[in-house]
């Protein structure tokens, strides 16, 4: 069976996107994912300044609007989700985001959720409907829990 250049390029591109997703999702899910069974908790080590910027830099170049990957952590498997889109609602501890393709996901936030706006720390209440955001988190059942909500700087 012959393969042409387009088939090879498509396969390489798909493998690259999968690798990128795992590269970004595994450290985030492994560092901040709750344990599936009751156990003693320990404080996660603090990341050094600028570490997150380096990990998210490749994702900014990807044109995808949302995705999910199953990742292996020391505690088992997790579903890591990410979404880029517009906020359609903020209410209490929930954030609803609609992607350019029409997918609308509701994210739950908690005390571990980091919110970044215009390059600095922020709060969920500082985000308004219509703002562009990038959300990274994990899914358990039908619940998506945001670990990072980032509203980029306006140029």
C-alpha positions as CSV (number, residue, x, y, z in Angstrom):
1,X,0.0,0.0,0.0
2,X,1.4,3.4,-1.0
3,X,1.3,6.4,1.3
4,X,1.5,9.9,0.0
5,X,3.0,13.0,1.5
6,X,-0.4,14.3,2.7
7,X,-1.1,11.1,4.7
8,X,2.4,11.3,6.3
9,X,2.0,15.0,7.1
10,X,-1.5,14.4,8.6
11,X,-0.2,11.6,10.7
12,X,2.8,13.6,11.9
13,X,0.6,16.6,12.7
14,X,-1.9,14.4,14.7
15,X,1.0,12.8,16.6
16,X,2.5,16.3,17.3
17,X,-0.8,17.6,18.7
18,X,-1.2,14.5,20.9
19,X,2.3,14.9,22.2
20,X,1.7,18.6,22.9
21,X,-1.5,17.9,24.8
22,X,0.3,15.3,26.9
23,X,3.3,17.6,27.4
24,X,0.9,20.3,28.8
25,X,-1.6,18.2,30.6
26,X,0.5,15.7,32.5
27,X,2.5,18.1,34.7
28,X,-0.6,20.2,35.4
29,X,-2.8,17.2,36.2
30,X,-0.1,15.3,38.2
31,X,0.8,18.3,40.3
32,X,-2.7,19.5,41.3
33,X,-5.0,16.5,40.7
34,X,-6.8,15.3,43.8
35,X,-6.3,11.7,44.9
36,X,-9.1,9.3,44.0
37,X,-9.0,7.7,47.4
38,X,-8.7,9.2,50.9
39,X,-5.1,9.7,51.8
40,X,-2.8,12.1,53.6
41,X,-2.2,15.2,51.6
42,X,1.1,17.0,51.2
43,X,1.7,20.5,49.9
44,X,2.7,20.6,46.3
45,X,6.1,22.2,45.7
46,X,6.0,25.7,44.3
47,X,6.9,26.1,40.7
48,X,9.7,28.5,40.0
49,X,8.8,31.9,38.4
50,X,8.1,31.7,34.6
51,X,7.7,27.9,34.6
52,X,4.0,28.1,33.4
53,X,4.8,30.5,30.6
54,X,7.2,28.0,29.1
55,X,4.7,25.2,29.2
56,X,1.8,27.2,27.7
57,X,3.8,28.8,25.0
58,X,3.4,25.9,22.5
59,X,-0.3,25.8,23.1
60,X,-0.7,29.5,22.0
61,X,0.5,28.5,18.6
62,X,-2.0,25.6,18.2
63,X,-5.2,26.7,16.5
64,X,-7.4,24.3,18.3
65,X,-10.4,25.6,20.3
66,X,-10.9,22.7,22.8
67,X,-9.7,19.3,23.6
68,X,-9.3,16.4,26.0
69,X,-6.6,13.9,26.7
70,X,-6.3,10.9,29.0
71,X,-3.1,11.2,31.0
72,X,-1.4,8.8,33.4
73,X,-0.4,10.2,36.8
74,X,1.1,8.5,39.8
75,X,-2.4,8.1,41.1
76,X,-3.9,6.6,37.9
77,X,-5.5,8.0,34.8
78,X,-7.1,11.5,34.5
79,X,-9.0,13.3,31.8
80,X,-7.2,16.6,31.1
81,X,-9.4,19.2,29.3
82,X,-8.6,22.6,27.7
83,X,-10.8,25.2,26.0
84,X,-10.2,28.5,24.3
85,X,-13.2,30.8,23.8
86,X,-15.5,33.5,25.0
87,X,-17.1,33.7,28.5
88,X,-20.8,33.5,28.2
89,X,-21.5,33.5,32.0
90,X,-19.8,33.8,35.4
91,X,-21.9,32.8,38.4
92,X,-20.4,32.0,41.9
93,X,-17.9,29.3,41.3
94,X,-18.9,28.4,37.7
95,X,-17.7,29.7,34.4
96,X,-19.3,29.0,31.1
97,X,-17.2,29.3,28.0
98,X,-18.2,29.0,24.3
99,X,-15.6,28.1,21.7
100,X,-15.5,29.3,18.1
101,X,-17.0,26.0,16.9
102,X,-20.1,26.4,19.2
103,X,-19.0,24.0,21.9
104,X,-20.2,25.4,25.3
105,X,-18.6,23.9,28.5
106,X,-19.3,24.8,32.1
107,X,-16.3,24.8,34.3
108,X,-16.3,24.6,38.1
109,X,-13.7,26.6,40.0
110,X,-12.4,26.1,43.6
111,X,-9.6,27.5,45.8
112,X,-7.0,25.8,43.7
113,X,-8.0,27.5,40.5
114,X,-5.5,30.1,39.3
115,X,-7.0,33.0,37.5
116,X,-4.7,35.2,35.4
117,X,-5.8,38.4,33.6
118,X,-3.7,40.8,31.6
119,X,-0.5,39.0,32.7
120,X,-1.2,39.2,36.5
121,X,-3.0,37.4,39.2
122,X,-6.8,38.0,39.3
123,X,-10.1,36.6,40.5
124,X,-13.0,34.9,38.8
125,X,-15.2,37.8,39.6
126,X,-12.9,40.1,37.6
127,X,-13.8,38.2,34.4
128,X,-16.8,39.4,32.5
129,X,-19.0,38.0,29.8
130,X,-17.6,38.5,26.4
131,X,-13.9,38.2,27.5
132,X,-11.6,35.8,25.6
133,X,-10.1,33.1,27.9
134,X,-8.1,29.9,27.9
135,X,-9.1,27.3,30.5
136,X,-7.1,24.3,31.5
137,X,-8.4,21.6,33.9
138,X,-9.6,18.1,34.3
139,X,-12.9,16.3,33.9
140,X,-14.5,13.7,36.2
141,X,-17.8,12.4,34.9
142,X,-19.7,15.4,33.6
143,X,-17.9,17.9,35.8
144,X,-15.0,20.0,34.5
145,X,-12.8,21.6,37.2
146,X,-10.7,24.5,36.1
147,X,-7.1,24.6,37.3
148,X,-6.1,27.6,35.2
149,X,-8.2,30.4,33.7
150,X,-6.2,32.9,31.6
151,X,-7.5,36.0,30.0
152,X,-4.8,37.3,27.7
153,X,-3.5,40.8,27.6
154,X,-5.3,43.1,25.1
155,X,-3.0,44.4,22.4
